[in-house]
């Protein structure tokens, strides 16, 4: 038969290579060769979903009323539960009728929102390092990313004063993410006020990924963009149950904010998906509406792991700082290595311990690796035993 080669679209060809697919393959090959891999690379909690949420899901699945197509916008009860969460946690009032929409996990909403507002050639600001979906979604929508570095000396916050005014005038939207993946950095209300002021001056949209808002250590609770006066006029915030309640595989999240933006995202979604399974939304209502003791316990576990890992690595001669939020440690690699990929591969080949190369999150991650606290204390201790001070 005739061999046919189908040409990929330019939007796919223009995407940067996805380092994490190569990493998965490397780890699987090592496992097949008998290597006992200890991976600090997976941003997926190893803790189970709390039992009361699972029980809620079981009951919901058994109810035939959940077996039909769900509402495109999401169950009214789920959106009301999100509104209650914002009122109790942030003191923010939201109309669940038109300012909240349910998502199949926040990632799909983050990936789709540029398609609602970016035309070919439009500019959008992306921090570097950052979650790769921000840049790829802009590219797929035909836009041009404006890369803004997150520097250690600036506490990994973007400094938009470095951008010339012409670029800001052409900007359609900006992606933000605090607490931050991969750096673990946090942002203050004053920071969000500055961003909102700029957005109002230059008329661009603020998209805030708030997936890690409940994973924090200490008394300083991470704020919401929507707490700032005017924040809801220029922005939309994406929340998720994945990290907060160890529900990554369940795929349930939301977008909340300016009603026109929520409506635009809803219009896009009605054309590409059929909403979130209602049983999962019922479980989400249980999660948001019940005691948050399970979240406190999970956070305590991540804090204990952080303290153990940072202390152990520093005792080996590595200079690692404690993250104040998320379950990610962002560590600068030793000077002996050219970049984070070389460092990560060398550590892995010598010990079977894997750290994610920061270069996968952008050029500014070239000299950093990300360590996820999704490994038990026993395995952390074993990893520390394998590591040698000469490696650092």
C-alpha positions in Angstrom: 0.0 0.0 0.0 1.0 3.6 -0.6 2.8 5.1 2.4 1.2 8.5 3.4 2.9 11.0 5.6 0.4 13.4 7.2 1.9 16.9 7.8 1.4 18.2 11.3 -0.2 21.6 11.8 2.1 24.5 12.5 0.6 25.0 15.9 1.9 21.5 16.9 5.2 21.8 15.1 5.9 25.1 16.9 5.5 23.6 20.4 8.7 23.3 22.4 9.9 19.7 23.1 8.2 18.3 26.2 11.1 17.3 28.4 8.9 15.4 30.8 7.9 12.8 28.3 11.7 12.1 27.8 12.1 11.9 31.6 9.3 9.4 32.0 10.9 7.2 29.3 14.3 7.4 31.0 12.9 6.4 34.4 10.8 3.5 32.9 13.9 2.2 31.1 15.9 2.3 34.3 13.1 0.4 36.2 13.0 -2.3 33.5 16.7 -2.8 34.0 16.1 -3.4 37.7 17.0 0.0 39.1 15.2 0.9 42.3 14.2 4.4 41.4 13.5 7.0 44.0 11.9 9.9 42.1 11.4 13.4 43.5 10.1 14.4 40.1 6.4 13.6 40.3 4.1 16.5 41.4 1.4 14.1 42.4 0.7 13.5 46.1 1.4 9.9 47.2 -1.2 10.4 50.0 -4.7 8.9 49.4 -7.8 10.9 48.9 -9.5 11.4 52.3 -12.0 8.6 53.1 -15.0 10.8 53.5 -14.6 12.2 50.0 -14.2 8.7 48.6 -17.4 7.6 50.4 -19.2 10.5 49.0 -18.1 9.6 45.5 -19.2 5.9 46.0 -22.7 7.0 46.9 -22.9 9.5 44.0 -21.8 6.9 41.5 -24.5 4.5 42.7 -27.2 7.2 42.1 -28.6 6.9 38.5 -29.2 10.7 38.4 -25.4 11.2 38.1 -25.2 9.0 35.0 -26.5 11.5 32.5 -24.8 14.4 30.8 -23.8 17.0 33.4 -24.4 20.7 33.2 -21.9 22.5 31.0 -21.4 25.2 33.6 -21.3 22.7 36.4 -23.7 21.7 39.2 -25.2 24.8 40.9 -24.4 23.1 44.3 -20.8 22.7 43.3 -20.4 26.3 42.2 -22.1 27.4 45.4 -19.6 25.3 47.4 -16.8 27.1 45.6 -18.4 30.5 46.4 -18.7 29.5 50.0 -15.0 28.5 50.0 -14.0 31.9 48.7 -16.2 33.7 51.3 -14.8 31.7 54.2 -11.1 31.5 53.1 -10.6 34.8 51.4 -13.5 37.0 52.3 -14.4 37.3 48.6 -18.0 37.4 47.5 -18.7 35.6 44.2 -22.0 35.1 42.3 -22.0 31.3 41.6 -24.5 32.0 38.9 -22.2 33.7 36.5 -18.8 34.1 38.1 -17.8 30.5 38.6 -17.5 27.5 36.2 -16.5 24.0 36.9 -13.5 22.5 35.1 -12.2 19.0 34.3 -9.2 19.9 36.4 -7.8 23.4 36.3 -5.2 22.5 33.6 -7.8 22.3 30.9 -9.2 25.7 31.8 -5.7 27.2 31.8 -5.0 25.6 28.4 -8.2 26.9 26.9 -8.5 30.5 28.2 -6.0 31.8 25.6 -8.2 30.5 22.8 -10.9 32.8 24.1 -8.8 36.0 23.9 -5.7 35.5 21.8 -5.7 36.1 18.1 -2.7 35.3 15.9 0.2 37.7 16.7 -1.2 38.9 20.0 1.2 39.1 22.9 0.9 37.4 26.3 3.2 37.5 29.3 4.6 34.2 30.6 6.9 33.9 33.7 10.0 31.8 33.4 10.3 29.3 35.0 6.6 28.2 35.0 4.2 25.4 34.4 4.7 24.6 30.7 0.9 24.8 29.8 1.0 28.6 30.0 3.4 29.0 27.1 2.2 26.1 25.0 -1.4 27.3 25.2 -0.5 30.7 24.0 1.5 29.2 21.1 -1.4 26.9 20.1 -3.7 29.9 20.2 -1.4 31.6 17.7 -0.1 34.2 20.2 3.5 35.3 20.9 4.7 34.8 24.5 6.6 37.6 26.2 9.0 35.8 28.6 9.5 37.5 32.0 12.2 35.9 34.2 11.6 34.9 37.8 14.9 35.7 39.6 16.1 34.4 42.9 17.1 37.9 43.9 13.5 39.1 43.4 12.0 36.2 45.4 10.9 34.6 42.1 8.3 37.4 41.4 8.1 38.9 38.0 9.4 42.4 37.5 7.3 44.0 34.8 9.1 47.3 35.1 11.8 45.8 32.9 9.3 45.6 30.0 9.1 48.6 27.7 5.7 50.3 27.5 5.1 49.3 23.9 5.1 45.6 24.9 2.8 46.3 27.8 0.4 48.1 25.5 0.3 45.1 23.2 -0.2 42.6 26.0 -3.5 40.8 26.0 -3.0 38.7 29.2 -0.5 37.6 31.8 -0.2 34.2 33.6 0.6 34.2 37.3 0.9 31.2 39.7 1.3 31.8 43.5 2.1 29.8 45.5 4.4 28.9 42.6 5.3 25.8 40.7 8.2 25.1 40.4 9.9 27.6 42.8 7.6 27.2 45.9 7.6 31.0 46.1 4.7 33.0 47.5 3.2 36.4 46.7 1.7 39.1 48.9 -1.5 41.1 48.5 0.7 44.1 47.7 2.2 42.2 44.8 -1.3 41.4 43.4 -2.3 45.1 43.9 0.6 46.2 41.7 -0.3 43.7 39.0 -4.0 44.7 39.1 -3.0 48.4 38.8 -0.8 47.6 35.7 -3.6 45.5 34.2 -6.0 48.3 34.6 -3.6 50.8 33.1 -2.6 48.7 30.1 -5.9 46.8 29.8 -4.6 43.3 29.9 -6.2 40.3 31.6 -4.7 38.6 34.7 -4.9 34.8 34.8 -4.0 33.4 38.2 -3.3 29.7 38.7 -4.1 29.2 42.4 -3.8 25.4 42.6 -1.5 25.4 45.6 -3.3 28.0 47.8 -3.9 25.6 50.6 -0.4 23.9 50.7 1.6 26.3 52.9 3.8 26.2 56.0 3.5 28.8 58.7 0.9 31.4 59.5 1.0 33.5 56.3 -2.0 32.2 54.3 -1.5 32.7 50.5 -3.9 35.4 49.2 -6.2 35.4 46.3 -6.0 37.7 43.3 -9.7 38.3 43.8 -9.1 39.8 47.3 -7.6 42.9 45.7 -9.9 45.8 44.8 -10.4 45.6 41.0 -9.0 42.1 40.8 -12.3 40.7 39.7 -12.6 43.4 37.0 -9.4 42.4 35.2 -8.9 38.8 36.1 -9.9 35.2 36.6 -8.5 32.7 39.1 -8.2 28.9 38.6 -8.6 26.6 41.6 -8.3 22.9 41.9 -9.1 20.1 44.3 -6.1 18.1 43.0 -3.4 19.3 45.4 -5.5 20.4 48.3 -7.4 17.1 48.8 -5.0 14.6 47.0 -7.5 14.3 44.1 -5.1 14.7 41.1 -6.7 11.8 39.2 -10.2 12.9 39.8 -9.9 16.0 37.5 -12.0 18.6 39.2 -11.4 22.3 39.4 -13.0 25.7 38.7 -12.5 29.2 37.3 -13.8 32.2 39.2 -13.8 35.9 38.5 -15.0 38.4 36.0 -18.3 37.1 34.6 -17.5 38.0 31.0 -14.3 35.9 31.1 -16.1 33.0 32.8 -18.8 33.2 30.1 -16.1 33.2 27.3 -14.4 30.2 28.7 -17.8 28.5 29.0 -18.5 29.1 25.4 -15.2 27.5 24.4 -15.8 24.5 26.7 -19.3 23.8 25.3 -17.7 23.2 22.0 -14.9 20.9 23.2 -16.2 18.9 26.2 -19.4 17.9 27.9 -18.7 19.0 31.5 -17.6 17.2 34.7 -19.1 13.9 35.7 -21.7 14.9 38.3 -20.6 12.2 40.8 -17.1 13.8 41.0 -18.7 17.2 41.5 -20.7 15.8 44.4 -17.5 14.5 46.0 -16.1 18.0 45.4 -19.0 19.5 47.3 -18.2 17.2 50.2 -14.5 18.1 50.1 -15.1 21.9 50.1 -17.9 21.8 52.6 -16.5 19.5 55.3 -13.7 19.8 57.9 -10.3 20.8 56.5 -8.4 18.7 59.1 -7.4 16.3 56.4 -5.7 19.2 54.5 -3.9 20.2 57.7 -2.6 16.7 58.2 -1.4 16.4 54.7 0.4 19.7 54.9 2.0 18.6 58.2 3.3 15.5 56.3 4.8 17.6 53.5 6.4 19.9 56.1 8.0 17.0 57.9 9.3 15.6 54.6 10.7 19.0 53.7 12.5 19.5 56.9 14.0 16.0 56.7 15.1 16.3 53.1 16.5 19.9 53.4 18.5 19.0 56.5 19.9 15.9 54.9 20.9 17.5 51.6 22.5 20.5 53.4 24.5 18.0 55.6 25.9 16.6 52.4 27.2 20.1 51.4 24.3 21.2 49.1 22.9 24.7 49.9 19.1 24.1 49.8 16.5 26.5 51.1 13.1 25.6 52.6 10.1 26.3 50.5 7.3 28.2 52.3 4.4 26.7 50.2 3.6 24.0 47.7 5.4 20.6 48.0 8.2 21.7 45.8 11.8 22.6 46.7 13.6 24.7 44.0 17.3 24.1 44.5 20.3 25.7 42.7 22.7 23.1 41.3 26.3 22.9 42.3 28.7 25.0 40.2 30.6 21.9 39.0 27.7 21.1 36.6 27.0 22.9 33.3 23.2 22.8 33.7 20.3 21.1 35.5 19.9 18.4 32.9 23.5 17.3 33.3 23.3 17.4 37.1 20.0 15.5 37.1 21.2 12.8 34.7 24.5 12.3 36.7 22.7 12.0 40.0 20.3 9.5 38.5 22.9 7.4 36.8 25.0 7.2 40.0 22.2 6.7 42.6 18.9 6.0 41.0 17.6 9.2 42.7 15.8 11.5 40.3 15.4 15.3 40.5 13.5 17.2 37.8 15.8 19.4 35.7 14.6 23.0 36.0 15.2 23.7 32.4 11.9 21.9 31.7 10.1 24.9 33.2 12.0 27.5 31.1 15.5 28.8 30.4 15.6 30.5 33.9 15.5 27.0 35.4 18.8 26.1 33.7 20.7 26.1 37.0 17.9 24.7 39.3 16.2 21.4 39.9 12.8 20.8 41.4 12.3 18.2 44.2 8.7 17.1 44.9 7.9 16.1 48.5 5.8 13.2 47.2 8.1 10.6 48.7 7.7 9.0 52.1 10.1 9.7 54.9 11.6 6.2 54.7 12.4 6.7 51.0 13.8 10.1 51.7 16.2 8.6 54.2 17.1 5.9 51.7 17.8 8.5 49.0 20.0 10.5 51.4 22.0 7.3 52.2 22.6 6.8 48.4 23.7 10.3 47.8 27.4 11.2 48.3 28.8 14.6 49.3 31.1 14.4 46.3 28.0 14.8 44.1 27.4 18.3 45.5 
